[in-house]
Amino acid sequence: MAEPLLEIADLQTHLFTDRGVVRAVDGVSFSIERGASLGLVGESGCGKSITGLSIIRLLPPSARMVGGAIRFEGQNLLELPAEPMRRLRGRRIAMVFQDPMTSLNPVFTVGTQIAEPLVVHENLSRRAAWDRAVELMRQVAIPDPARRARSYPHELSGGMRQRAMIAMAISCGPALLIADEPTTALDVTIQAEILELLGRLRRDMGLSILLITHDLGVVAENTDDVAVMYAGKIVERGSVREIFRSPQHPYTIGLLRCVPRITTAGDRQGRLETIEGVVPNPFELPPGCAFAPRCPEARAECDLGEIDPYLASEGHVVRCVARGSSVRKTSLDKTA
């Protein structure tokens, strides 16, 4: 079997604050094959974005990776010196951030910012990089790219700014694209266009994509696999088809029940279902399963300590005592 493009094993990233330590990413493991896409799903604050930032080693000052491994093309990025990591970041791994307005520099034109990675990583001249930037803007369907390249970020709409960010991200032909909530604050029509663009680029360029989102509908339509994250841990992982057809973890089941559905004429959906309770205080996580205080299937064993994952079916991994008690446990420390 070919080696995955990206393999994360037991990644632990902690935030060190005046109040104490937050285990923002607590033993996360997953892999992405070449040309495949994985959706990382969960509520705000569960550790999704910190996971993405850990991969490219662009963490906030209070954060530090304290364990695990991130292997990209067979190389452990946590052991890579700063300069080789800088050369890899933006060239082989690129990231599209949540808010393009704050990610783009307001005092430089969009074309200049798209051209910069080409100058740094590809050693192109300023003129050649500018021409390539205009072509990239055309590739991501920004209208009149030669004129828009001379615009400043505030002169573009939200959708065009996000397209510019995507153009910058793909400028050096990366193997992996991390898209962190790429459709946040965009209207529904523009969201669909951005996601369609990412899908086309994935097919045309052979990109692997890590799509970080809270929207299960986005995952269902745009990824091959899904990992559901809660309080720093992945509680369920598998193919999109398997997770949506047969979710096993109570948190995943709750998320799916919260998704609005279109009903046929005469049918009434009634009120949307919700998950009772609130996300636990990150400084005071309960012992065992962090979801237990909100879980309708919780039992005494949920609070006894670390929950071992089990294999629900081929490639479908679940971290749950209640669901796993009747299924033969499998050691999955490296894959769950």
C-alpha positions as CSV (number, residue, x, y, z in Angstrom):
1,M,0.0,0.0,0.0
2,A,1.3,3.5,-0.9
3,E,2.3,5.7,1.9
4,P,-0.3,8.4,2.8
5,L,0.6,12.0,1.8
6,L,-0.1,13.2,5.3
7,E,-0.1,11.0,8.4
8,I,-0.8,12.5,11.9
9,A,-0.1,10.2,14.9
10,D,-1.1,11.0,18.4
11,L,-0.7,14.8,17.9
12,Q,-0.8,16.8,21.1
13,T,-0.8,20.6,21.0
14,H,-1.4,22.4,24.3
15,L,-2.1,26.1,25.1
16,F,-0.2,27.4,28.1
17,T,-2.2,30.3,29.7
18,D,-2.2,32.1,33.0
19,R,-5.2,30.0,34.1
20,G,-3.6,26.7,33.2
21,V,-3.0,24.3,30.4
22,V,-5.6,23.6,27.7
23,R,-5.2,20.4,25.8
24,A,-6.5,21.9,22.5
25,V,-5.3,18.9,20.4
26,D,-5.3,15.8,22.6
27,G,-4.0,12.7,20.8
28,V,-5.4,13.3,17.3
29,S,-4.5,10.8,14.6
30,F,-5.6,10.6,10.9
31,S,-4.2,10.3,7.4
32,I,-4.9,11.7,4.0
33,E,-4.1,9.8,0.8
34,R,-2.7,11.6,-2.3
35,G,-5.5,13.2,-4.2
36,A,-8.1,12.6,-1.4
37,S,-10.0,14.9,0.9
38,L,-10.8,14.7,4.6
39,G,-13.4,16.8,6.4
40,L,-12.5,17.7,10.0
41,V,-15.8,18.6,11.7
42,G,-16.7,19.9,15.2
43,E,-18.1,22.8,17.2
44,S,-16.2,26.0,17.6
45,G,-13.3,25.6,20.1
46,C,-12.9,21.8,19.6
47,G,-9.4,22.2,18.3
48,K,-9.9,22.0,14.5
49,S,-8.1,25.1,13.5
50,I,-5.2,24.4,16.0
51,T,-4.8,21.0,14.3
52,G,-4.5,22.7,10.9
53,L,-2.0,25.3,12.3
54,S,0.0,22.6,13.9
55,I,0.5,20.9,10.5
56,I,2.2,24.0,9.1
57,R,3.7,25.0,12.4
58,L,2.2,28.5,12.6
59,L,0.8,28.3,16.1
60,P,0.0,31.3,18.4
61,P,2.7,32.1,21.0
62,S,0.8,30.4,23.8
63,A,0.6,27.1,21.9
64,R,3.2,24.3,21.8
65,M,3.2,20.8,20.3
66,V,4.2,18.5,23.1
67,G,3.9,15.1,21.5
68,G,3.1,13.0,18.5
69,A,4.2,13.1,14.9
70,I,3.2,14.8,11.6
71,R,4.6,13.0,8.6
72,F,4.3,14.6,5.3
73,E,5.6,12.8,2.3
74,G,7.4,10.5,4.8
75,Q,9.1,13.3,6.7
76,N,8.3,14.2,10.3
77,L,7.6,17.9,10.2
78,L,8.1,18.2,14.0
79,E,11.7,17.3,13.5
80,L,12.3,19.6,10.6
81,P,14.5,22.7,11.3
82,A,12.9,26.1,10.8
83,E,14.4,27.0,7.4
84,P,13.4,23.8,5.6
85,M,10.0,24.1,7.2
86,R,9.7,27.7,5.9
87,R,10.6,26.5,2.3
88,L,8.0,23.7,2.5
89,R,5.2,25.9,3.9
90,G,3.5,27.6,1.0
91,R,5.2,25.5,-1.5
92,R,4.2,21.9,-0.7
93,I,1.6,22.6,2.0
94,A,-0.6,25.7,1.7
95,M,-3.5,27.0,3.8
96,V,-6.6,29.1,3.1
97,F,-7.6,30.9,6.3
98,Q,-11.1,31.7,7.7
99,D,-11.2,35.4,7.1
100,P,-9.6,36.7,3.9
101,M,-10.0,40.3,4.9
102,T,-7.7,39.8,7.9
103,S,-5.4,37.3,6.1
104,L,-4.6,39.7,3.2
105,N,-2.4,42.7,3.8
106,P,-4.4,45.9,3.3
107,V,-1.5,48.0,2.1
108,F,-0.5,45.8,-0.8
109,T,-2.4,45.0,-4.0
110,V,-3.9,41.6,-4.4
111,G,-1.7,40.8,-7.4
112,T,1.5,41.6,-5.4
113,Q,0.4,39.3,-2.6
114,I,-0.4,36.4,-4.9
115,A,3.0,36.9,-6.7
116,E,5.1,36.9,-3.5
117,P,5.2,33.1,-3.0
118,L,6.3,32.7,-6.6
119,V,9.2,35.1,-6.0
120,V,10.1,33.4,-2.7
121,H,9.7,29.8,-3.6
122,E,10.0,29.6,-7.4
123,N,12.7,32.3,-7.8
124,L,10.6,34.1,-10.5
125,S,11.3,37.7,-11.4
126,R,8.8,40.3,-10.2
127,R,7.5,40.6,-13.8
128,A,7.1,36.9,-14.4
129,A,5.5,36.4,-10.9
130,W,3.0,39.2,-11.6
131,D,2.0,37.7,-15.0
132,R,1.6,34.3,-13.3
133,A,-0.5,36.0,-10.5
134,V,-2.9,37.4,-13.1
135,E,-3.2,33.9,-14.7
136,L,-3.9,32.4,-11.3
137,M,-6.6,34.9,-10.7
138,R,-8.1,33.9,-14.0
139,Q,-7.8,30.3,-13.0
140,V,-9.9,30.9,-9.8
141,A,-12.5,32.7,-11.9
142,I,-11.9,36.3,-10.7
143,P,-13.4,38.5,-13.4
144,D,-11.1,40.9,-15.3
145,P,-8.0,39.6,-13.5
146,A,-5.5,42.1,-15.0
147,R,-7.5,45.0,-13.5
148,R,-8.4,43.2,-10.2
149,A,-4.7,42.3,-9.6
150,R,-4.1,46.0,-9.1
151,S,-6.9,46.3,-6.5
152,Y,-6.4,46.4,-2.8
153,P,-8.3,43.8,-0.6
154,H,-10.9,46.3,0.6
155,E,-11.9,46.9,-3.0
156,L,-12.9,43.3,-3.6
157,S,-16.0,41.5,-2.4
158,G,-15.7,38.7,0.2
159,G,-16.0,36.0,-2.4
160,M,-13.3,37.6,-4.6
161,R,-11.0,38.0,-1.6
162,Q,-11.4,34.3,-0.8
163,R,-10.7,33.4,-4.4
164,A,-7.6,35.5,-4.2
165,M,-6.5,33.6,-1.1
166,I,-7.0,30.3,-3.0
167,A,-5.0,31.6,-5.9
168,M,-2.2,32.5,-3.5
169,A,-2.4,29.1,-1.9
170,I,-2.2,27.1,-5.2
171,S,0.4,29.4,-6.8
172,C,3.3,27.0,-6.2
173,G,1.4,23.8,-6.9
174,P,1.2,22.4,-3.4
175,A,0.4,18.7,-2.7
176,L,-1.8,19.5,0.3
177,L,-4.2,22.3,0.8
178,I,-5.6,23.1,4.3
179,A,-8.9,25.0,4.0
180,D,-10.0,26.4,7.4
181,E,-13.7,27.3,7.2
182,P,-13.2,28.7,3.7
183,T,-16.8,29.8,3.3
184,T,-17.3,31.5,6.6
185,A,-19.2,34.9,6.3
186,L,-20.0,34.3,2.7
187,D,-23.6,34.1,1.4
188,V,-24.9,30.7,0.3
189,T,-24.5,31.2,-3.4
190,I,-20.8,32.3,-3.0
191,Q,-20.2,29.4,-0.6
192,A,-21.3,27.0,-3.2
193,E,-19.0,28.6,-5.8
194,I,-16.0,28.5,-3.5
195,L,-16.5,24.8,-2.7
196,E,-17.1,24.0,-6.4
197,L,-13.8,25.8,-7.2
198,L,-11.9,23.8,-4.5
199,G,-13.3,20.6,-6.0
200,R,-12.3,21.6,-9.5
201,L,-8.8,22.5,-8.4
202,R,-8.5,19.2,-6.5
203,R,-9.4,17.3,-9.7
204,D,-7.3,19.4,-12.1
205,M,-4.2,19.6,-9.8
206,G,-4.4,16.3,-8.0
207,L,-4.6,18.2,-4.7
208,S,-5.2,16.6,-1.3
209,I,-7.5,18.7,0.8
210,L,-8.0,19.0,4.6
211,L,-11.3,20.8,4.9
212,I,-11.9,22.2,8.4
213,T,-15.6,23.1,8.9
214,H,-18.5,22.9,11.3
215,D,-20.9,22.2,8.5
216,L,-21.8,18.6,7.9
217,G,-23.6,19.4,4.7
218,V,-20.3,20.8,3.3
219,V,-18.5,17.6,4.3
220,A,-21.2,15.4,2.8
221,E,-20.8,17.0,-0.6
222,N,-17.1,17.8,-0.8
223,T,-15.0,15.2,1.0
224,D,-14.2,11.5,0.8
225,D,-13.6,10.9,4.5
226,V,-14.7,12.7,7.7
227,A,-13.2,13.0,11.2
228,V,-15.5,14.3,14.0
229,M,-13.7,16.2,16.7
230,Y,-14.9,17.0,20.2
231,A,-12.9,18.7,23.0
232,G,-9.5,18.1,21.4
233,K,-10.1,14.4,20.4
234,I,-11.4,12.7,17.3
235,V,-14.4,10.7,18.5
236,E,-15.3,9.1,15.1
237,R,-13.6,8.7,11.8
238,G,-14.5,7.0,8.5
239,S,-15.7,7.4,5.0
240,V,-18.4,10.0,4.4
241,R,-20.8,7.3,3.1
242,E,-20.3,5.2,6.2
243,I,-20.5,8.0,8.8
244,F,-23.7,9.4,7.3
245,R,-25.2,6.0,6.7
246,S,-24.3,4.5,10.1
247,P,-23.0,7.1,12.7
248,Q,-21.9,5.4,15.9
249,H,-20.8,8.0,18.3
250,P,-23.6,9.8,20.2
251,Y,-22.0,13.2,19.4
252,T,-22.0,12.4,15.6
253,I,-25.6,11.2,15.8
254,G,-26.5,14.4,17.6
255,L,-24.8,16.6,15.0
256,L,-26.6,14.8,12.2
257,R,-30.0,15.2,13.9
258,C,-29.4,18.9,14.1
259,V,-29.1,19.3,10.3
260,P,-32.2,20.9,8.8
261,R,-34.0,18.7,6.3
262,I,-36.2,19.6,3.3
263,T,-39.6,17.9,3.8
264,T,-42.2,16.9,1.2
265,A,-45.4,18.8,0.8
266,G,-47.7,18.2,3.7
267,D,-44.9,16.9,6.0
268,R,-43.8,18.8,9.0
269,Q,-40.3,18.6,10.4
270,G,-41.1,20.4,13.6
271,R,-38.5,22.0,15.8
272,L,-34.8,21.4,15.0
273,E,-33.3,18.9,17.4
274,T,-30.4,20.1,19.6
275,I,-27.6,18.5,21.7
276,E,-28.4,19.2,25.3
277,G,-25.8,20.9,27.5
278,V,-22.7,22.9,26.6
279,V,-19.1,22.2,25.6
280,P,-17.1,21.6,28.8
281,N,-14.7,24.1,30.2
282,P,-11.3,23.4,28.6
283,F,-9.6,24.0,31.9
284,E,-11.8,21.5,33.7
285,L,-12.5,18.6,31.3
286,P,-14.3,15.7,32.9
287,P,-12.4,12.4,33.4
288,G,-12.8,9.9,30.6
289,C,-15.1,11.0,27.8
290,A,-15.6,14.8,27.6
291,F,-19.0,14.3,25.9
292,A,-20.3,12.2,28.8
293,P,-22.1,15.1,30.6
294,R,-24.2,15.7,27.5
295,C,-24.5,12.1,26.3
296,P,-27.9,10.4,26.4
297,E,-26.1,7.0,26.4
298,A,-23.6,7.8,29.1
299,R,-22.8,5.1,31.7
300,A,-20.4,4.8,34.7
301,E,-17.6,3.5,32.6
302,C,-17.5,6.7,30.6
303,D,-15.9,8.5,33.5
304,L,-13.3,5.9,34.5
305,G,-10.4,7.1,32.2
306,E,-9.2,7.3,28.7
307,I,-11.6,5.8,26.2
308,D,-10.1,3.2,23.8
309,P,-11.2,3.4,20.2
310,Y,-12.7,0.4,18.4
311,L,-13.3,-0.6,14.8
312,A,-17.0,-0.4,14.0
313,S,-16.4,-1.6,10.4
314,E,-13.6,-1.5,7.9
315,G,-12.1,2.0,8.1
316,H,-14.7,3.2,10.6
317,V,-13.2,4.1,14.0
318,V,-15.2,5.1,17.0
319,R,-14.1,6.2,20.5
320,C,-17.1,5.4,22.7
321,V,-17.7,3.0,25.7
322,A,-21.4,2.8,25.3
323,R,-21.3,1.9,21.6
324,G,-18.2,-0.2,21.8
325,S,-19.1,-2.4,24.8
326,S,-20.9,-4.9,22.5
327,V,-18.2,-4.9,19.9
328,R,-14.8,-6.6,20.0
329,K,-12.2,-3.9,21.0
330,T,-9.3,-3.4,18.6
331,S,-6.1,-1.7,19.3
332,L,-6.1,1.4,17.1
333,D,-3.8,3.8,18.9
334,K,-2.0,4.7,15.7
335,T,-5.1,5.1,13.5
336,A,-7.9,6.4,15.7
